[in-house]
Amino acid sequence: MQQKLPIYRKIDLETWARRDHFDYYCHQLKCGYSLTAKIDVTALYHFSKTRKKKFYGCFIYAASKTVNEFDFLRMMIPEDGGAGVWEVSHPSFTVFHEDDYTFSDLWTAYKADFEEFYQGFEETLRQYGGRKGIKGRTNQPANFFCISCVPWLDYTGYSTYSVGEPALFPIITFGRYTEQNGRYRLPVTLTISHAAADGFHSSLFFRKLQEELDEFREL
């Protein structure tokens, strides 16, 4: 049985302000970019320690909530062309295998409620975290975005490139947090197709992500 395509909304190209930009970066100058910023994760750090939650899972929740806040982070191309926006986007995240230094991709369903999301994240780790190979959990939905961590390095820049068509879904990468004067900060990188977003949109992502991370003070 053919898998049903997730729900999406087509964009009206006749009224869309970024129509020309989308077309240009999809068909003429096929490129994307990576932008790195330092983010304050002090609230998340203390929350994960006091509540005994995995920092990684909590960060994925904040990033997922941010992605699902903005249309430009859930862009897709319908089968009949044009542009569309997924109704919801689910995180595809990596797990590292200490025994052979490889990683695998897993995915979990996005839920707006933190406890519900975190429970699903933990269950995904329990069921699929030990599986080897690129895809530790198969049947990844079409409406996904990528997120991974480089916990060994407090980096200042990060870049990816592709030899094929630039993907519209965002790739979010973050590094090792460091402490200074009681505040914890880490580098976060957004990699995205220029057809989906410009610098203005990227700044919205980082601003909203910071707000979501600060919300852990209230949980």
VENKABEL-V879858 format. One record per residue. N is the residue number from 1. SS is DSSP state (alpha for helix, beta for strand, coil for the rest). PSI is psi in whole degrees, -180 to 180 (none if undefined). BURIAL is 1 if it has 24 or more other C-alpha atoms within 12 Angstrom, else 0. Layout:
N&SS&PSI&BURIAL / N&SS&PSI&BURIAL
//
This chain:
1&coil&132&0 / 2&coil&133&0 / 3&coil&133&0 / 4&coil&135&0 / 5&coil&135&0 / 6&coil&163&0 / 7&coil&136&0 / 8&beta&163&0 / 9&beta&128&0 / 10&beta&143&1 / 11&coil&135&1 / 12&coil&102&0 / 13&coil&-25&0 / 14&coil&-27&0 / 15&coil&-1&0 / 16&coil&123&0 / 17&coil&-29&0 / 18&coil&17&0 / 19&alpha&-49&0 / 20&alpha&-39&0 / 21&alpha&-43&0 / 22&alpha&-47&1 / 23&alpha&-42&1 / 24&alpha&-47&0 / 25&alpha&-12&1 / 26&alpha&-34&1 / 27&alpha&-24&0 / 28&coil&-57&0 / 29&coil&86&0 / 30&coil&97&1 / 31&coil&163&1 / 32&beta&-175&1 / 33&beta&160&1 / 34&beta&137&1 / 35&beta&128&1 / 36&beta&137&1 / 37&beta&152&1 / 38&beta&129&1 / 39&beta&139&1 / 40&beta&120&1 / 41&coil&26&1 / 42&alpha&-46&1 / 43&alpha&-43&1 / 44&alpha&-40&1 / 45&alpha&-50&1 / 46&alpha&-37&1 / 47&alpha&-47&1 / 48&alpha&-34&0 / 49&alpha&-48&0 / 50&alpha&-32&0 / 51&coil&0&0 / 52&coil&49&0 / 53&coil&154&0 / 54&coil&126&0 / 55&alpha&-42&1 / 56&alpha&-50&1 / 57&alpha&-38&1 / 58&alpha&-40&1 / 59&alpha&-40&1 / 60&alpha&-38&1 / 61&alpha&-48&1 / 62&alpha&-42&1 / 63&alpha&-40&1 / 64&alpha&-40&1 / 65&alpha&-38&1 / 66&alpha&-46&1 / 67&alpha&-41&1 / 68&coil&2&1 / 69&coil&-26&1 / 70&coil&135&1 / 71&alpha&-40&1 / 72&alpha&-16&1 / 73&alpha&-1&1 / 74&coil&30&1 / 75&beta&151&1 / 76&beta&167&1 / 77&coil&115&1 / 78&coil&162&0 / 79&coil&-30&0 / 80&coil&14&0 / 81&coil&-176&0 / 82&coil&-146&1 / 83&coil&150&1 / 84&beta&174&1 / 85&beta&124&1 / 86&beta&145&1 / 87&coil&-38&1 / 88&coil&151&1 / 89&coil&135&1 / 90&beta&144&1 / 91&beta&133&1 / 92&beta&114&1 / 93&beta&161&1 / 94&beta&150&1 / 95&beta&143&1 / 96&beta&137&1 / 97&beta&112&0 / 98&coil&-28&0 / 99&coil&-31&0 / 100&coil&7&0 / 101&coil&31&0 / 102&beta&174&0 / 103&beta&163&1 / 104&beta&149&1 / 105&beta&133&1 / 106&beta&165&1 / 107&beta&153&1 / 108&coil&154&1 / 109&coil&138&1 / 110&coil&134&1 / 111&coil&136&1 / 112&coil&-31&1 / 113&coil&129&0 / 114&alpha&-50&1 / 115&alpha&-39&0 / 116&alpha&-43&0 / 117&alpha&-47&1 / 118&alpha&-37&1 / 119&alpha&-42&0 / 120&alpha&-38&1 / 121&alpha&-47&1 / 122&alpha&-40&1 / 123&alpha&-38&0 / 124&alpha&-44&1 / 125&alpha&-43&1 / 126&alpha&-43&0 / 127&alpha&-39&0 / 128&alpha&-7&1 / 129&coil&-26&1 / 130&coil&-2&1 / 131&coil&138&0 / 132&coil&167&0 / 133&coil&165&0 / 134&coil&-46&0 / 135&beta&96&0 / 136&coil&-30&1 / 137&coil&120&1 / 138&coil&-176&0 / 139&coil&39&0 / 140&coil&130&1 / 141&coil&158&1 / 142&coil&-29&1 / 143&coil&80&1 / 144&beta&165&1 / 145&beta&162&1 / 146&beta&141&1 / 147&beta&137&1 / 148&beta&168&1 / 149&beta&145&1 / 150&coil&77&1 / 151&coil&-5&0 / 152&coil&-5&0 / 153&coil&131&0 / 154&coil&86&1 / 155&coil&167&1 / 156&coil&-13&0 / 157&coil&152&0 / 158&coil&137&1 / 159&coil&143&0 / 160&coil&160&0 / 161&coil&160&0 / 162&coil&147&0 / 163&coil&-2&0 / 164&coil&-152&0 / 165&coil&135&0 / 166&coil&133&1 / 167&coil&145&1 / 168&coil&-27&1 / 169&coil&146&1 / 170&coil&152&1 / 171&beta&121&1 / 172&beta&127&1 / 173&beta&141&1 / 174&beta&157&1 / 175&coil&-151&1 / 176&coil&135&1 / 177&coil&150&1 / 178&beta&154&0 / 179&beta&137&0 / 180&beta&119&0 / 181&coil&40&0 / 182&coil&0&0 / 183&beta&142&0 / 184&beta&130&0 / 185&beta&151&1 / 186&beta&156&1 / 187&beta&137&1 / 188&beta&133&1 / 189&beta&132&1 / 190&beta&122&1 / 191&beta&128&1 / 192&beta&153&1 / 193&beta&141&1 / 194&coil&-19&1 / 195&coil&-29&1 / 196&coil&-33&1 / 197&coil&152&1 / 198&coil&-177&1 / 199&alpha&-36&0 / 200&alpha&-45&0 / 201&alpha&-39&1 / 202&alpha&-39&1 / 203&alpha&-34&0 / 204&alpha&-40&0 / 205&alpha&-51&1 / 206&alpha&-38&1 / 207&alpha&-46&0 / 208&alpha&-38&1 / 209&alpha&-42&1 / 210&alpha&-41&1 / 211&alpha&-43&1 / 212&alpha&-39&1 / 213&alpha&-38&1 / 214&alpha&-25&1 / 215&alpha&-17&1 / 216&alpha&-12&1 / 217&alpha&-30&0 / 218&coil&-12&0 / 219&coil&none&0
//
